[in-house]
């Protein structure tokens, strides 16, 4: 059932995270590892981020593109927002109607992903800034963020769902300023330490809808003309499913994938396992074709 407000979905996300943390006899080591990952992310958000940049006055924005990593972070972040609100005895009611977020629509993405962003924007009560598709196609990421900051000058820090396993991410820190060549803001990166297997374990357990493109052999979503199903998910080789317990426990045995849009229906196939069959972080982007 859809939540009726940001307060409502934040409370629900808090329950999801807490219920995952309370799994007593994990069926796999991945669950124990994910519990530790959640606790560290919560500590970073509640102890290091919220006391410095208020989540309630527009200083923080959330970078969201519908991908699995930012969705996991969004669920945990909303749960923290709920906890922070509850711990603040001065607040009589939840002080936000929407969560400030930014989506840079920089290249041609999957239509299913765009639909998923629209759907989840409502589900998670995001006030989502979407860079103008027609005019901004040729803008670089730094330029697009520059425009965002011109429109939203109150923004001091942006939450990013990047992980150490992502390209050029191994030396990043949970809180750091942008690099040279970027507009000046703080990057808040409390998901860095998450492994791919932890992302899937938590997301599948959550029972939340996930982008349908992951269901047809994709493990990471980039530019549509440079992203293919991941060859390591080919059904030519049998792969085990590591998250049976997570899926059957909360998701009632079915993964809640968003429907493929008609433009993407040709991706439907019997040749690839879904993205969550991939365990190895280093193979996650093997479906990405190099740009020349
Ligand atoms: P996946 O790897 O499956 O595509 P993802 O999109 O969440 O998942 P990345 O592509 O590695 O992860 O991107 C890392 C993070 O950078 C995202 O979680 C998101 O916070 C931010 N980000 C990436 N692309 C965009 C974008 N176009 N607009 C806004 N934020 C973005």
Boltz pocket constraint, residues with backbone or C-beta under 6 A from the ligand:
constraints:
  - pocket:
      binder: B
      contacts: [[A, 63], [A, 64], [A, 65], [A, 66], [A, 67], [A, 68], [A, 69], [A, 70], [A, 71], [A, 102], [A, 103], [A, 104], [A, 105], [A, 106], [A, 159], [A, 160], [A, 161], [A, 162], [A, 163], [A, 166], [A, 219], [A, 220], [A, 221], [A, 222]]
      max_distance: 6.0
